[in-house]
Amino acid sequence: MTHRIALIPGDGIGQEVTPVGVRCLEALARRPGLDFAFTEFPYSCEYYAEHGAMMPDDGIERLRPHDAILLGAVGYPGVPDHVSLWGLLLPIRREFQQYVNLRPVRLLRGLTSALRDRGPEDINYLVVRENNEGEYSEIGGRLYDGLPEAMAVQATVITRKGSERILEYAFRLAQSRARKRLAYATKSNGIKHTMPFWDEQVAAMAPNWPDVQVDGYHVDILAANFVTHPDWFDVVVGTNLFGDILSDLGPATAGGIGVAPSANINPAPDMPSMFEPVHGSAPDIAGQDTANPIAMIWTVVMMLEDLGEQEAADDLMGALETVTGEGRVLTRDLGGEAGTREFADRVLAELKG
């Protein structure tokens, strides 16, 4: 089967790690019955500098025919972050209704946690982030700029539909796992309207999943427990902003954001999902062959799973974790000396074996 993959390498180290992902897919495509057709798109801050937009007016429509989107990173000095985000990532997530942002938090074999005396058996959970509404709405504005009375208002939007679909995804995910536990983030003691509404949606859905243990946490103590008690967690769900923060904090305890993958998922088959490592464009190390490609390789694993290629996903993840478990070839952020290409070569050698 041929899967059509849209490639958006983007900016900075995205240009270095995306080819690693492609190499992994090309290696897997040597197997009978599996193939990939790649189309690369130049959407990036460099594109913005030349054209005044992160992508052309029909950029979304050019992506639509593909089965998945593999994105490297977006952002570069000189282009404000809100311009690059609202010009590329958020339109893709919203136009394709990628309402699930899924981020695994797992300490791979051979890596060292920033938390004392914690091993792979202690850090293994999933953060499910609502990806289309919440705190990242466009509703709001500014008044009286430049005056003492200057003000900015940003509205949080939480809908019943949006809550139900992300919670159903999280409950279903929790039910599929051995521990069957779901933690949800809230702040209903301080945010008067939206957070109690969110809590009510959780309470309304929980009886539909009687075998799933549900635990609610105010987001501040939840963040603290990610550090002090990571072994408590199995599946964690939160609104857009809370999920965003928590899903960066979690990987920081498991080797850093250089090993953190993510998926922007529309569970329906009629629109593509988008897969991207979490590390950002890191312009300070771009072009130096020092970027850690683990997050991209793991992101490709998630893409393969979403495409229904579970055997290929398992083999690639196995090769990756064999290499980290050996501990001989690691990038500098993990205490080793390997460059991006050397680490990728080692994973691919293991994958071939």
Helices and strands as residue ranges (DSSP letters): E 2-10, H 14-28, E 35-40, H 45-51, H 59-63, E 68-73, H 81-84, I 85-89, H 90-95, E 100-106, E 124-130, E 140-143, E 151-154, H 160-176, E 181-186, H 194-205, G 206-208, E 213-218, H 219-228, G 230-232, E 235-238, H 240-252, G 257-259, E 263-265, E 273-275, H 294-306, H 310-326, G 332-334, H 340-352
